[in-house]
Amino acid sequence: MITNEAPQPNPTSEQILDWLEDSVSFFPSFLDDPYHSNDYQWWEESQDLIHTNTNSLTNNANIVVVEDPVDSITQLPPSEASKKRKSPDDPVSKTSSHIDRKANTGRHVNKVEKDIKKATDEVAAPPAKRTNNNKKGTGKGTGNNCNNGNSKEGRWAEQLLNPCASAITGGNLTRVQHLLYVLHELASLTGDANHRLAAHGLRALTHHLSSNSSSSAPNASASVGNVVTFSSTEPRFFQKSLLKFYEVSPWFAFPNNIANSAILQVLADEPNRASALHIVDIGVSHGMQWPTLLEALTRRSGGPPPLVKITVIGASTVENDQNSEAPFSIGPLGDNYSARLLGFAKSMNINLQINRLDNQSLQTLNSQVIDASSDETLIVCLQFRLHQLNHNTPPGERTEFLNVLRNMEPNGVILSENNMECSCNSCGDFATGFSRQVEYLWRFLDSTSAAFKGRESEERRVMEGEAAKALTNRGEMNEGKEKWCERMKGVGFVGEVFGEDAIDGGRGLLRKYDNNWEMRVDEKDGCAGLWWKGQPVSFCSLWKIGNQHKL
């Protein structure tokens, strides 16, 4: 388990919280309309849906709304109240707020530009948003005006958030107050990627201030509005959101595609083609990965294995503490994709078994726990879960788990992870870690803007709300591809090169999506990387146990 020392009282944080109590609520509720379900393909098996949670998204009982630490905007002096956005319930506001923000952003810039530069050396004034009403998209790259790749130009939200985090680290109360105010004026859970990043970043900063204070003040992070995540949605909407996201973005579709090709590659290398296939799923796909694999198994020479077993290792949960959950790992209560997947396999004449292990520590896994046998092909699929393991206390939970994994003697291990620098406190101070988390979230928000063509979407908001956990999650400790490869080799695994089918399949898949996505194959370690606008997002790798380490 990841341990965290209790935060010490922070006088600066308490002063800032006192100031926040006197501020207006930052954002309106961002879900104005209830969700209406539609029918959809294999994922929809009405007889298998569990209807224990059938409220609409906006009325879902799992959404916890904390009252703002102020009574209402009307208590402000008229000159201040007039600066705030209109209520989302105002029909005029609903149709004009997007346009108003474009105009108001320019006025905000003129008003605060000089003050921002005084507060931080490198804060650039946020530009007014551009309108594309009279401009048709060129190619597939649409939906965001910040097509700057490696350049920070135009990414004004980071140029406000990161100096604010630095000011918090340095205890500069005046600078923190000023930058929080500017963020408050510009942030919105709708609009372009900068506005949305400002909204999620502001929520994370106020959460940090609240969690590091001994004050009894209300949780200031609640004032940013209702951020919806996987666990706070109802199952049908959760399923629809996943399907839509996989349709428009390769963020998870690409690593799933590579992983499935790697599984087929490992199977082809096994001498006993009649053995059962046992997959240990330690990931975040919520079943989305497996229909494509099952279909591919039916096309395999000789047909599918006599038995396909999938052992799902559910992510550990801490009651009432979403800030300890890995992003994308926890689905809503009542979601039952196993029943639907079993029905799908039956329709394709595949003998499928699914076992689920919940609240199982990864370090305690072994062959007995997963019910592995010597006459099956065992493949472990690790996707976006290992970076939650602590690496600070030698030998570290990550290395400990990889040793456990090696002792299970799998025929193949597929590792997919974020290709980002670590953001834990041991690898840098709060400001350093926060800036790395912001960089991760920017790439997600920028890519979803393109994926959804700049349109507002409830499905997009759920995916972005889940991704934004990276800013507040105490266990979000990424590592770069090179470090992960070093760890795998250190415990006795040997890297395998992906076959042509995997590489060609990955490149073919990316042609379906925005042309800012690309695949890069590392000639040194054979990893397949997913990149967005010239920057790394994630990597996929295939491993087998070296001969000298086989038991």
ROTI-459813 format. One record per residue (C-alpha): residue in three letters; residue number from 1; z, y, x. Coordinates in Angstrom, 2 decimals, always signed. Each point is the difference from the previous one (the first is absolute). Last residue first. Example, Ala and Ser with C-alpha at 12.3 -4.5 7.8 and 13.67 -1.06 7.14 Angstrom:
   type   seq        up     north      east
    SER     2     +7.14     -1.06    +13.67
    ALA     1     +0.66     -3.44     -1.37
This chain:
   type   seq        up     north      east
    LEU   551    -12.45    -21.95    +12.94
    LYS   550     -2.98     +2.24     +0.71
    HIS   549     +0.85     +2.86     +2.36
    GLN   548     -2.18     -1.01     +2.96
    ASN   547     -2.96     -0.55     -2.30
    GLY   546     +0.12     +3.56     -1.33
    ILE   545     +0.80     +0.36     -3.69
    LYS   544     -2.79     +1.57     -2.03
    TRP   543     -0.66     +3.62     -0.93
    LEU   542     -2.41     +2.06     -2.09
    SER   541     +0.15     +3.81     -0.20
    CYS   540     -0.54     +2.71     -2.60
    PHE   539     +0.47     +3.72     +0.66
    SER   538     +1.02     +3.05     -1.99
    VAL   537     -0.71     +3.71     -0.46
    PRO   536     -1.56     +1.22     +3.23
    GLN   535     -1.65     +3.45     +0.06
    GLY   534     -3.73     +0.79     +0.15
    LYS   533     -0.25     +1.17     -3.58
    TRP   532     +1.83     -3.09     -1.25
    TRP   531     +0.21     -3.07     +2.20
    LEU   530     +0.58     -3.71     -0.73
    GLY   529     +0.42     -2.10     +3.13
    ALA   528     -1.06     -3.55     +0.72
    CYS   527     +1.98     -1.44     +2.91
    GLY   526     -1.89     -1.93     +2.67
    ASP   525     +2.53     +0.80     +2.74
    LYS   524     -2.16     +1.71     +2.63
    GLU   523     -3.26     +0.48     -1.91
    ASP   522     +1.81     +1.85     -2.78
    VAL   521     -2.05     -0.20     -3.18
    ARG   520     -0.38     +3.30     -1.85
    MET   519     -0.66     +0.21     -3.72
    GLU   518     -0.86     +3.28     -1.66
    TRP   517     +0.97     +2.08     -3.01
    ASN   516     -1.39     +3.53     -0.26
    ASN   515     -2.98     -1.48     -1.89
    ASP   514     +2.03     -0.35     -3.20
    TYR   513     +0.03     -3.59     -1.24
    LYS   512     -2.38     -2.86     -0.77
    ARG   511     -1.37     -0.01     +3.56
    LEU   510     +3.52     -0.89     +1.13
    LEU   509     -0.37     -3.51     -1.44
    GLY   508     -3.10     -0.74     +2.07
    ARG   507     +1.81     +0.99     +3.17
    GLY   506     +2.90     -2.30     -0.80
    GLY   505     -2.27     -2.89     -0.98
    ASP   504     -2.04     +0.35     +3.18
    ILE   503     +3.16     -0.11     +2.10
    ALA   502     +1.57     -2.91     -1.89
    ASP   501     -3.21     -2.03     -0.12
    GLU   500     -0.67     +0.70     +3.67
    GLY   499     +3.27     -1.59     +1.04
    PHE   498     +3.19     +1.88     +0.78
    VAL   497     +1.22     -0.43     +3.56
    GLU   496     +3.31     -1.78     +0.43
    GLY   495     +3.12     +1.43     +1.62
    VAL   494     +2.49     -2.36     +1.59
    PHE   493     +3.57     -0.31     -1.25
    GLY   492     +2.91     -0.87     +2.30
    VAL   491     +2.84     +2.39     -0.79
    GLY   490     -1.19     +2.78     +2.32
    LYS   489     -3.60     -0.33     -1.16
    MET   488     +0.97     +1.03     -3.53
    ARG   487     +2.17     +2.86     +1.25
    GLU   486     -2.72     +1.39     +2.27
    CYS   485     -2.51     -0.18     -2.84
    TRP   484     +2.39     +1.98     -2.18
    LYS   483     +0.44     +2.61     +2.72
    GLU   482     -3.75     +0.38     +0.47
    LYS   481     -0.60     +0.40     -3.74
    GLY   480     +2.37     +2.94     -0.30
    GLU   479     +3.43     -0.27     -1.53
    ASN   478     +1.39     +1.06     -3.36
    MET   477     +3.64     +0.52     -0.85
    GLU   476     +0.47     +0.66     -3.73
    GLY   475     +3.53     -1.34     -0.35
    ARG   474     +1.71     +3.19     -1.18
    ASN   473     -2.66     +0.52     -2.67
    THR   472     -0.23     +3.67     -0.94
    LEU   471     -3.43     +1.01     +1.30
    ALA   470     -1.50     -3.50     -0.21
    LYS   469     +0.95     -0.11     -3.67
    ALA   468     -2.97     +2.35     -0.43
    ALA   467     -2.31     -3.04     -0.08
    GLU   466     +1.55     -1.10     -3.30
    GLY   465     -0.43     +3.44     -1.55
    GLU   464     -3.56     +0.03     +1.27
    MET   463     -0.80     -3.32     -1.66
    VAL   462     +1.61     +1.14     -3.26
    ARG   461     -1.77     +3.35     +0.09
    ARG   460     -3.36     -1.66     +0.61
    GLU   459     +0.41     -2.21     -3.05
    GLU   458     +0.92     +3.05     -2.07
    SER   457     -3.23     +1.64     +1.05
    GLU   456     -1.01     +3.56     +0.80
    ARG   455     -3.53     +0.16     +1.33
    GLY   454     -0.83     +0.87     +3.61
    LYS   453     -2.61     -2.74     +0.20
    PHE   452     +2.67     -2.70     -0.54
    ALA   451     -0.66     -1.57     +3.40
    ALA   450     -0.49     +3.36     +1.70
    SER   449     +3.36     +1.30     -1.13
    THR   448     +1.43     -3.43     +0.76
    SER   447     -1.14     +0.36     +3.62
    ASP   446     +1.69     +3.37     +0.44
    LEU   445     +3.18     -1.27     -1.62
    PHE   444     +0.20     -3.09     +2.22
    ARG   443     -0.94     +1.82     +3.18
    TRP   442     +2.54     +2.70     -0.80
    LEU   441     +2.69     -2.61     -0.66
    TYR   440     -0.31     -1.46     +3.50
    GLU   439     +0.02     +3.45     +1.63
    VAL   438     +3.06     +0.95     -2.05
    GLN   437     +1.78     -3.12     +1.26
    ARG   436     -0.80     +0.98     +3.57
    SER   435     +1.24     +3.56     -0.58
    PHE   434     +3.22     -1.37     -1.52
    GLY   433     +0.70     -2.18     +3.01
    THR   432     -0.36     +2.90     +2.42
    ALA   431     +2.04     +2.41     -2.16
    PHE   430     +2.78     -2.55     -0.53
    ASP   429     +0.37     -0.67     +3.73
    GLY   428     -2.05     -2.51     +1.95
    CYS   427     -0.46     -3.72     +0.60
    SER   426     +3.63     -0.86     -0.77
    ASN   425     -0.11     +2.03     -3.21
    CYS   424     -2.81     -2.16     -1.40
    SER   423     -3.55     +1.35     -0.41
    CYS   422     -1.96     -2.59     +1.98
    GLU   421     -3.60     +0.87     +0.81
    MET   420     -2.73     -1.05     -2.40
    ASN   419     -2.44     -2.88     -0.36
    ASN   418     +1.41     -1.26     -3.29
    GLU   417     +0.14     -3.78     +0.03
    SER   416     -2.02     -3.15     -0.57
    LEU   415     +1.06     -3.23     +1.72
    ILE   414     -1.74     -3.29     -0.73
    VAL   413     +1.74     -3.05     +1.42
    GLY   412     -1.72     -3.36     +0.47
    ASN   411     +0.78     -3.69     +0.26
    PRO   410     +3.66     +0.83     -0.54
    GLU   409     +2.59     -1.56     +2.30
    MET   408     +3.15     +0.92     -1.98
    ASN   407     +1.62     +0.79     +3.36
    ARG   406     -2.56     +2.77     +0.56
    LEU   405     +1.09     +1.73     -3.20
    VAL   404     +3.67     -0.11     +0.96
    ASN   403     -0.92     +1.56     +3.35
    LEU   402     -1.99     +2.64     -1.85
    PHE   401     +3.04     +0.67     -2.19
    GLU   400     +2.28     +0.64     +2.96
    THR   399     -2.62     +2.20     +1.64
    ARG   398     -0.14     +2.17     -3.09
    GLU   397     +3.75     -0.03     -0.60
    GLY   396     +0.67     +1.40     +3.44
    PRO   395     +0.72     -1.70     +3.35
    PRO   394     +1.70     +2.33     +0.51
    THR   393     +1.18     +2.53     -2.64
    ASN   392     -2.71     +2.57     -0.73
    HIS   391     -2.79     -2.08     -1.53
    ASN   390     +1.09     -0.01     -3.62
    LEU   389     -2.28     -1.80     -2.44
    GLN   388     -1.81     +2.22     -2.49
    HIS   387     -3.11     -0.05     +2.21
    LEU   386     -0.26     -3.68     -0.83
    ARG   385     -1.09     +0.52     -3.60
    PHE   384     -3.52     +1.43     +0.13
    GLN   383     -1.80     -3.35     -0.21
    LEU   382     +1.11     -3.26     +1.58
    CYS   381     -2.06     -3.03     -1.07
    VAL   380     +1.41     -3.26     +1.34
    ILE   379     -2.37     -2.98     +0.12
    LEU   378     +1.21     -3.61     -0.17
    THR   377     -2.65     -2.73     -0.15
    GLU   376     +1.76     -2.98     -1.55
    ASP   375     +1.01     -3.45     +1.26
    SER   374     +3.10     +1.15     +1.88
    SER   373     +1.76     +1.32     -3.07
    ALA   372     +1.24     +3.45     -1.02
    ASP   371     +2.61     +0.52     -2.71
    ILE   370     +0.34     +3.75     +0.66
    VAL   369     +3.76     -0.32     +0.58
    GLN   368     -0.38     -3.28     +1.89
    SER   367     -2.61     +1.36     +2.41
    ASN   366     +2.15     +3.00     +0.85
    LEU   365     +0.76     +3.45     -1.34
    THR   364     +3.36     +1.58     +0.83
    GLN   363     -1.42     +2.97     +1.94
    LEU   362     -2.17     +0.99     -2.96
    SER   361     +3.06     +0.43     -2.21
    GLN   360     -0.65     -1.51     -3.41
    ASN   359     +0.65     +2.36     -2.89
    ASP   358     -2.61     -1.83     -2.08
    LEU   357     -1.76     -3.24     +0.90
    ARG   356     -3.03     -0.74     -2.17
    ASN   355     -1.90     -3.27     -0.23
    ILE   354     -3.60     -0.21     -1.16
    GLN   353     -1.91     -3.27     -0.29
    LEU   352     -3.77     -0.17     -0.40
    ASN   351     -2.23     -3.01     -0.62
    ILE   350     -3.38     +1.73     -0.24
    ASN   349     -2.33     -0.89     -2.86
    MET   348     -1.38     +3.56     -0.29
    SER   347     +1.53     +0.64     -3.45
    LYS   346     +3.23     -1.49     +1.31
    ALA   345     +0.07     +2.53     +2.83
    PHE   344     -0.28     +2.91     -2.47
    GLY   343     +2.78     -1.41     -2.16
    LEU   342     +2.24     -0.38     +3.06
    LEU   341     -0.78     +3.60     +0.97
    ARG   340     +0.97     +1.26     -3.45
    ALA   339     +3.29     -1.89     +0.06
    SER   338     +0.78     +1.21     +3.53
    TYR   337     -0.77     +3.64     -0.87
    ASN   336     +3.21     +0.36     -1.95
    ASP   335     +1.11     +3.64     -0.15
    GLY   334     +3.18     +0.19     -2.05
    LEU   333     +1.92     +2.44     +2.18
    PRO   332     -2.45     +2.24     +1.78
    GLY   331     -1.39     -0.77     +3.46
    ILE   330     +1.80     +0.40     +3.32
    SER   329     -1.97     -0.05     +3.29
    PHE   328     -2.34     +3.01     -0.30
    PRO   327     +2.15     +2.15     +2.32
    ALA   326     +2.79     -1.95     +1.71
    GLU   325     +3.20     +0.41     -1.96
    SER   324     +3.17     +1.58     +1.43
    ASN   323     -0.51     +3.38     -1.69
    GLN   322     -0.39     -1.75     -3.36
    ASP   321     +3.78     -0.40     -0.14
    ASN   320     +1.33     -0.80     -3.47
    GLU   319     +0.61     -3.64     +0.94
    VAL   318     -1.26     -0.89     +3.45
    THR   317     -3.13     -2.10     -0.03
    SER   316     -1.36     -2.61     +2.38
    ALA   315     -3.76     -0.47     -0.06
    GLY   314     -1.21     -3.23     -1.55
    ILE   313     -1.10     -2.88     +2.23
    VAL   312     -2.87     -1.60     -1.92
    THR   311     -0.73     -3.63     +0.81
    ILE   310     -3.60     -0.78     -0.88
    LYS   309     -0.97     -3.67     -0.10
    VAL   308     -3.60     -1.18     -0.27
    LEU   307     -0.43     -3.74     -0.56
    PRO   306     -2.98     -2.31     +0.34
    PRO   305     -1.69     +2.64     +2.19
    PRO   304     -3.01     +1.72     -1.59
    GLY   303     -3.51     -1.46     +0.14
    GLY   302     -1.64     -2.10     +2.71
    SER   301     -1.78     +2.99     +1.48
    ARG   300     +1.88     +3.02     -1.32
    ARG   299     -1.33     +1.67     -3.14
    THR   298     +3.09     -0.88     -2.05
    LEU   297     +2.18     +1.42     +2.78
    ALA   296     -1.78     +3.37     -0.31
    GLU   295     +1.08     +0.25     -3.65
    LEU   294     +3.57     -0.70     +0.94
    LEU   293     -0.17     +2.64     +2.73
    THR   292     -1.35     +2.65     -2.35
    PRO   291     +2.68     -0.81     -2.59
    TRP   290     +2.70     +0.22     +2.72
    GLN   289     +0.25     +3.56     +1.24
    MET   288     +1.08     +1.72     -3.22
    GLY   287     +3.07     -2.19     -0.38
    HIS   286     +2.54     +2.77     +0.44
    SER   285     -1.86     +1.04     +3.19
    VAL   284     +3.07     +1.26     +1.89
    GLY   283     +0.59     -2.68     +2.59
    ILE   282     +1.89     -3.02     +1.25
    ASP   281     -2.21     -2.69     -1.54
    VAL   280     +0.55     -3.41     +1.56
    ILE   279     -3.24     -1.93     -0.51
    HIS   278     -0.02     -3.80     -0.13
    LEU   277     -3.38     -1.74     -0.04
    ALA   276     +0.05     -3.76     -0.60
    SER   275     -1.81     -2.28     +2.42
    ALA   274     -3.49     -1.36     -0.66
    ARG   273     -1.64     +2.05     +2.76
    ASN   272     +2.01     -1.81     +2.63
    PRO   271     -1.47     +1.34     +3.24
    GLU   270     +1.13     +3.59     -0.66
    ASP   269     -2.35     +2.71     +1.30
    ALA   268     -1.65     +0.53     -3.40
    LEU   267     +3.41     +0.58     -1.58
    VAL   266     +0.81     +2.68     +2.57
    GLN   265     -3.28     +1.82     -0.76
    LEU   264     +0.56     -0.25     -3.75
    ILE   263     +3.42     +1.62     +0.48
    ALA   262     -1.60     +2.66     +2.23
    SER   261     -2.52     +0.86     -2.72
    ASN   260     +2.87     +0.42     -2.45
    ALA   259     +1.86     +2.23     +2.44
    ILE   258     -3.05     +2.20     +0.63
    ASN   257     -0.50     +0.52     -3.74
    ASN   256     +3.69     +0.69     -0.56
    PRO   255     +0.00     +2.49     +2.88
    PHE   254     -2.97     +1.80     -1.60
    ALA   253     +1.21     -0.05     -3.62
    PHE   252     +3.31     +1.57     +1.02
    TRP   251     -1.14     +3.51     +0.98
    PRO   250     -3.56     -0.88     -1.07
    SER   249     +0.05     +2.56     -2.85
    VAL   248     -1.86     +0.33     -3.33
    GLU   247     +0.13     -3.48     -1.53
    TYR   246     +3.20     -1.06     +1.73
    PHE   245     +1.66     +3.10     -1.44
    LYS   244     -1.29     -0.69     -3.50
    LEU   243     +1.24     -3.57     +0.04
    LEU   242     +3.40     +1.03     +1.32
    SER   241     +0.39     +2.72     -2.63
    LYS   240     -1.02     -2.40     -2.79
    GLN   239     +2.62     -2.50     +1.08
    PHE   238     +2.72     +2.65     +0.14
    PHE   237     -1.08     +1.31     -3.41
    ARG   236     +0.36     -3.46     -1.48
    PRO   235     +3.34     -0.63     +1.72
    GLU   234     +1.85     +3.19     -1.07
    THR   233     +0.56     +2.63     +2.65
    SER   232     +3.22     +0.90     +1.82
    SER   231     -0.20     -2.81     +2.56
    PHE   230     -3.46     +1.02     +1.15
    THR   229     +0.86     +3.66     +0.55
    VAL   228     +0.04     +3.15     -2.13
    VAL   227     +0.99     +3.37     +1.44
    ASN   226     +1.60     +2.08     -2.76
    GLY   225     +0.63     +3.54     +1.16
    VAL   224     +0.75     +1.85     +3.21
    SER   223     +3.52     +0.86     -1.20
    ALA   222     +1.24     -3.54     +0.49
    SER   221     -0.04     +0.53     +3.76
    ALA   220     +2.91     +2.41     -0.38
    ASN   219     +2.43     -2.78     -0.77
    PRO   218     +2.76     +1.87     -1.74
    ALA   217     +2.64     +1.70     +2.17
    SER   216     +3.08     -2.03     +0.93
    SER   215     -0.29     +1.16     +3.59
    SER   214     +0.45     -2.48     +2.84
    SER   213     -3.58     +0.67     +1.06
    ASN   212     -2.46     -2.28     +1.77
    SER   211     -1.30     -1.61     -3.19
    SER   210     -0.59     +3.39     -1.64
    LEU   209     -1.87     +1.51     +2.92
    HIS   208     -2.12     -3.11     +0.36
    HIS   207     -0.81     -0.04     -3.72
    THR   206     -0.94     +3.68     +0.21
    LEU   205     -2.39     -0.85     +2.83
    ALA   204     -1.45     -3.00     -1.81
    ARG   203     -0.66     +1.92     -3.22
    LEU   202     -1.65     +2.78     +1.96
    GLY   201     -2.20     -2.55     +1.74
    HIS   200     -1.06     -1.57     -3.29
    ALA   199     -0.96     +3.38     -1.45
    ALA   198     -1.57     +1.33     +3.20
    LEU   197     -2.04     -3.19     +0.28
    ARG   196     -1.21     +0.52     -3.56
    HIS   195     -1.03     +3.58     +0.67
    ASN   194     -1.77     -0.96     +3.21
    ALA   193     -1.77     -2.98     -1.59
    ASP   192     -1.61     +2.11     -2.70
    GLY   191     +1.39     +0.76     -3.43
    THR   190     +2.78     -1.79     -1.86
    LEU   189     +3.54     -0.79     +1.17
    SER   188     +0.30     +3.66     +0.92
    ALA   187     +1.32     +1.91     +2.98
    LEU   186     -0.98     +3.60     +0.73
    GLU   185     +2.96     +2.11     -1.13
    HIS   184     +2.61     -2.62     +0.83
    LEU   183     -1.51     -0.46     +3.44
    VAL   182     +0.40     +3.74     +0.61
    TYR   181     +3.62     -0.14     -1.19
    LEU   180     +0.75     -3.03     +2.16
    LEU   179     -1.52     +1.85     +2.95
    HIS   178     +2.29     +3.00     -0.54
    GLN   177     +3.17     -1.98     -0.49
    VAL   176     -0.67     -2.15     +3.06
    ARG   175     -0.76     +3.03     +2.17
    THR   174     +3.20     +1.74     -0.99
    LEU   173     +2.12     -3.12     +0.44
    ASN   172     -1.13     -0.78     +3.55
    GLY   171     +2.00     -3.17     +0.67
    GLY   170     -2.41     -1.28     +2.65
    THR   169     -0.74     -3.24     -1.82
    ILE   168     -0.41     +1.90     -3.27
    ALA   167     -2.27     +2.50     +1.73
    SER   166     -2.09     -2.84     +1.41
    ALA   165     -0.33     -1.50     -3.48
    CYS   164     -1.11     +3.41     -1.30
    PRO   163     -2.48     +0.30     +2.87
    ASN   162     -1.45     -3.39     -1.07
    LEU   161     -0.26     +0.81     -3.69
    LEU   160     -1.78     +3.34     +0.27
    GLN   159     -2.79     -0.87     +2.41
    GLU   158     -0.19     -3.42     -1.63
    ALA   157     -0.85     +1.66     -3.31
    TRP   156     -2.62     +2.21     +1.67
    ARG   155     -2.41     -2.77     +0.87
    GLY   154     -3.04     +2.29     +0.12
    GLU   153     -0.39     -0.37     +3.72
    LYS   152     +2.04     -2.90     +1.33
    SER   151     -3.10     -1.52     +1.56
    ASN   150     -0.32     -3.75     +0.52
    GLY   149     -2.11     -0.51     -3.09
    ASN   148     -0.77     +3.38     -1.53
    ASN   147     -1.21     -0.89     -3.46
    CYS   146     +2.65     +2.17     -1.58
    ASN   145     -1.81     +1.05     -3.16
    ASN   144     +0.80     -3.14     -1.91
    GLY   143     -1.59     -2.04     -2.78
    THR   142     -3.33     -0.99     +1.35
    GLY   141     -1.37     -1.99     +2.91
    LYS   140     -2.42     -2.34     -1.73
    GLY   139     -3.18     +1.83     +0.88
    THR   138     -0.19     +3.64     -0.95
    GLY   137     +2.08     +0.92     -3.02
    LYS   136     -1.43     +2.54     -2.38
    LYS   135     +1.15     +3.57     +0.33
    ASN   134     +0.33     +2.43     -2.86
    ASN   133     +3.53     -0.96     -1.05
    ASN   132     +1.06     -0.76     +3.55
    THR   131     +2.83     +2.50     +0.16
    ARG   130     +1.71     +0.82     +3.22
    LYS   129     +3.76     +0.14     +0.34
    ALA   128     +1.44     +3.16     +1.45
    PRO   127     +1.04     -0.39     +3.59
    PRO   126     +3.52     -0.78     +1.14
    ALA   125     +1.07     +2.38     +2.80
    ALA   124     +0.34     -1.79     +3.32
    VAL   123     +3.44     -0.83     +1.35
    GLU   122     -0.12     -0.23     +3.78
    ASP   121     +2.82     +2.13     +1.35
    THR   120     +2.41     -0.48     -2.85
    ALA   119     +2.08     +2.36     -2.13
    LYS   118     -1.74     +3.15     +1.19
    LYS   117     -3.38     -1.49     -0.77
    ILE   116     +1.23     -0.92     -3.45
    ASP   115     +1.19     +3.54     -0.65
    LYS   114     -3.39     +1.45     +0.89
    GLU   113     -1.84     -2.39     -2.28
    VAL   112     +2.41     +0.32     -2.91
    LYS   111     -1.55     +2.54     -2.32
    ASN   110     -3.64     -0.28     +0.98
    VAL   109     +0.15     -3.78     -0.17
    HIS   108     +1.78     +0.00     -3.32
    ARG   107     -2.71     +2.23     -1.42
    GLY   106     -2.66     -2.43     +1.19
    THR   105     +1.90     -2.90     -1.50
    ASN   104     +0.28     +1.85     -3.29
    ALA   103     -3.74     -0.10     -0.59
    LYS   102     -0.34     -3.70     +0.59
    ARG   101     +3.28     -0.66     -1.79
    ASP   100     -1.25     +1.79     -3.08
    ILE    99     -3.08     -2.23     -0.12
    HIS    98     +2.09     -3.16     +0.01
    SER    97     +2.53     +1.51     -2.40
    SER    96     -2.68     +0.93     -2.52
    THR    95     -0.47     -2.97     -2.29
    LYS    94     +3.54     -1.34     +0.01
    SER    93     +1.51     +3.48     +0.10
    VAL    92     -1.73     +0.96     -3.21
    PRO    91     +1.32     -3.11     -1.68
    ASP    90     +3.57     +0.91     +1.07
    ASP    89     +1.83     -3.30     +0.44
    PRO    88     -0.60     +0.20     +3.75
    SER    87     +2.24     +3.08     -0.01
    LYS    86     -1.56     +3.03     +1.59
    ARG    85     +0.03     +0.37     +3.73
    LYS    84     +2.50     +2.32     +1.59
    LYS    83     -0.68     +3.55     +1.10
    SER    82     +0.95     +1.49     -3.34
    ALA    81     +3.47     -1.44     +0.32
    GLU    80     +0.63     +1.97     +3.17
    SER    79     -0.84     +3.44     -1.36
    PRO    78     +1.66     -0.85     -3.29
    PRO    77     +3.33     -0.71     +1.70
    LEU    76     +0.76     -3.70     +0.04
    GLN    75     +1.90     -1.61     -2.84
    THR    74     -3.29     -0.79     -1.71
    ILE    73     -0.80     -2.62     +2.61
    SER    72     +2.63     -2.28     -1.42
    ASP    71     +3.45     -1.40     +0.54
    VAL    70     -0.04     -0.54     +3.72
    PRO    69     +0.87     -3.07     +2.04
    ASP    68     -2.90     -1.86     -1.62
    GLU    67     +0.98     -2.97     -2.12
    VAL    66     -0.57     -3.38     +1.52
    VAL    65     -2.70     -2.08     -1.64
    VAL    64     +0.22     -3.73     +0.53
    ILE    63     -3.16     -1.82     -1.00
    ASN    62     +0.85     -3.60     -0.90
    ALA    61     +0.14     +0.76     -3.71
    ASN    60     -3.69     +0.79     -0.11
    ASN    59     -0.81     +2.94     -2.27
    THR    58     -2.69     +1.60     +2.13
    LEU    57     -1.53     -3.27     +1.04
    SER    56     -0.05     -1.40     -3.51
    ASN    55     +2.67     -2.43     -1.04
    THR    54     -0.74     -3.70     +0.08
    ASN    53     +2.61     -1.42     +2.33
    THR    52     +0.91     -3.54     -0.92
    HIS    51     -3.60     -0.64     -0.96
    ILE    50     -0.73     -2.79     +2.45
    LEU    49     -3.72     -0.46     +0.23
    ASP    48     -1.14     -3.60     +0.03
    GLN    47     -1.65     -0.18     -3.42
    SER    46     -1.81     +3.26     +0.69
    GLU    45     -1.71     -1.25     +3.13
    GLU    44     -1.29     +3.20     +1.59
    TRP    43     -0.35     -0.28     +3.77
    TRP    42     -3.19     -1.99     -0.42
    GLN    41     -2.00     +2.85     -1.54
    TYR    40     +1.47     +3.16     -1.60
    ASP    39     +0.89     +1.02     -3.50
    ASN    38     +1.26     +3.51     -0.53
    SER    37     +3.51     +1.38     -0.28
    HIS    36     +0.83     +3.49     -1.23
    TYR    35     +2.15     +2.06     +2.34
    PRO    34     +2.06     +2.84     -1.37
    ASP    33     -1.08     +3.57     +0.71
    ASP    32     +1.69     +2.77     +1.92
    LEU    31     +1.14     -1.82     +3.11
    PHE    30     +0.79     +2.49     +2.73
    SER    29     +3.35     +1.32     -1.23
    PRO    28     +0.02     +3.60     +1.10
    PHE    27     +0.84     +0.87     +3.58
    PHE    26     +2.47     +1.94     +2.09
    SER    25     +2.93     +0.62     -2.30
    VAL    24     +1.14     +3.55     +0.66
    SER    23     +2.26     +0.89     +2.85
    ASP    22     +3.73     +0.76     -0.09
    GLU    21     +0.95     -3.61     +0.60
    LEU    20     -2.46     -0.02     +2.89
    TRP    19     +2.03     +2.68     +1.77
    ASP    18     +3.16     -2.08     -0.24
    LEU    17     -2.01     -2.94     +1.25
    ILE    16     -1.07     +2.05     +3.01
    GLN    15     +3.60     +0.85     +0.82
    GLU    14     +0.98     -3.66     -0.30
    SER    13     -2.82     -1.06     +2.31
    THR    12     +1.10     +2.53     +2.61
    PRO    11     +3.59     -1.20     -0.18
    ASN    10     -1.10     -3.58     +0.67
    PRO     9     +2.58     -2.63     -0.76
    GLN     8     -0.72     -3.12     +2.05
    PRO     7     -2.41     -2.55     -1.32
    ALA     6     +1.30     -3.58     -0.36
    GLU     5     -1.66     -2.19     +2.57
    ASN     4     -3.00     -1.92     -1.17
    THR     3     -0.49     -3.73     +0.08
    ILE     2     -3.20     -1.81     -0.63
    MET     1     +0.66     -3.54     -1.17
